[in-house]
Every structure is written in structure tokens, then in C-alpha cells.
Amino acid sequence: MDKEETSAKTRNFRGVKTTMGKTNSSNNAQYHTTKLEANLRKQWVRLITAFLYILSVSITAVVLAVYYGMYWTPDLNYMNTTGTKALGTV
């Protein structure tokens, strides 16, 4: 067989293998179903990742706000860069 006869019997068009003008529809449907499931899985992973990122940043912000609002007391008796006491300290 030469190259032209082989290509006439089996053709690959847009990823669908045909034989003598007929397509294998069950394999084609299974391929598209698998591809859609993979895309859906990717979208869910992206959504969950974004949600977890926003949640972790928000929780960190709340924890810092509670800490600085209720527990942290600033030390006003510090020295400034010139070696003298800062204004407002005794």
C-alpha cells in the first residue's frame, strides 16, 4: 500500500478518527465527556483555591484586628533616633 491509499482508509480530522467515512460516535462522546469533566474539575479547583485564599486573608485580618484592639498596648517610653525622649513622654 502506498501513502495515499492508507490516508484514504483512515483519516484523523479534528481528533476524531474515521474509517471509510464513518465516525465512531461512542468514542467521540466519551472523549468529550471526559474532557468536560476534566475542565469542570479544573474550575472547581480554581474556585476552591480562591475561596481558601480569601478566607485565610480575612481570618488573618480579623485576628490582627482583635489583637491590636484588645491586647496590644503601645510602649510610649521609647527613644527617638536623636537620643532624646519622644514628645509626650515624661
C-alpha positions in Angstrom: 0.0 0.0 0.0 1.2 3.4 -0.7 0.7 6.5 1.4 -2.4 7.8 -0.5 -4.4 4.5 0.0 -3.7 4.4 3.7 -4.8 8.0 4.3 -8.0 7.4 2.3 -9.0 4.5 4.5 -8.2 6.1 7.9 -8.4 9.8 8.4 -7.9 11.9 11.6 -10.0 15.0 11.4 -10.1 17.3 14.5 -9.2 14.4 16.8 -12.0 12.2 15.5 -10.7 9.0 13.8 -12.8 8.0 10.9 -12.7 4.8 8.9 -14.1 4.8 5.4 -16.2 7.9 6.1 -17.8 6.6 9.3 -17.1 8.0 12.7 -17.1 6.1 16.0 -19.6 8.2 17.9 -19.4 6.3 21.2 -15.6 7.1 21.5 -16.2 10.6 20.4 -18.9 11.1 23.0 -16.7 9.5 25.7 -13.8 11.8 24.7 -15.9 14.9 25.0 -17.5 13.8 28.3 -14.0 13.1 29.7 -12.8 16.5 28.5 -15.8 18.3 30.0 -15.3 16.5 33.3 -11.6 17.5 33.4 -12.5 21.1 32.7 -15.2 21.1 35.4 -12.7 19.7 37.8 -10.2 22.4 37.0 -12.8 25.1 37.5 -13.7 23.7 40.9 -10.1 23.5 42.0 -9.6 27.2 41.0 -12.8 28.2 42.8 -11.9 26.4 46.0 -8.3 27.8 45.9 -9.6 31.3 45.5 -12.1 30.8 48.3 -9.5 29.4 50.7 -7.2 32.3 49.9 -9.8 34.9 50.6 -10.8 33.1 53.8 -7.3 32.9 55.1 -6.6 36.5 54.4 -9.9 37.5 56.1 -9.2 35.4 59.1 -5.7 36.8 59.5 -7.2 40.4 59.3 -9.8 39.6 62.0 -7.2 38.0 64.3 -4.9 41.1 63.9 -7.7 43.5 64.5 -8.7 41.7 67.7 -5.1 41.5 68.9 -4.4 45.2 68.2 -7.8 46.3 69.5 -7.9 44.4 72.8 -4.5 43.2 73.8 -1.7 45.3 72.4 -0.6 48.3 74.4 1.9 50.6 72.8 5.1 51.4 74.7 5.3 55.2 74.7 8.5 55.3 76.6 10.9 54.9 73.7 13.9 56.9 72.5 13.7 58.5 69.1 16.6 58.5 66.6 18.3 61.6 68.1 18.7 60.0 71.5 16.2 62.3 73.3 12.9 61.1 74.6 10.0 61.4 72.2 7.3 64.1 72.7 4.6 63.2 75.1 6.7 61.1 77.4 7.7 62.0 80.9 
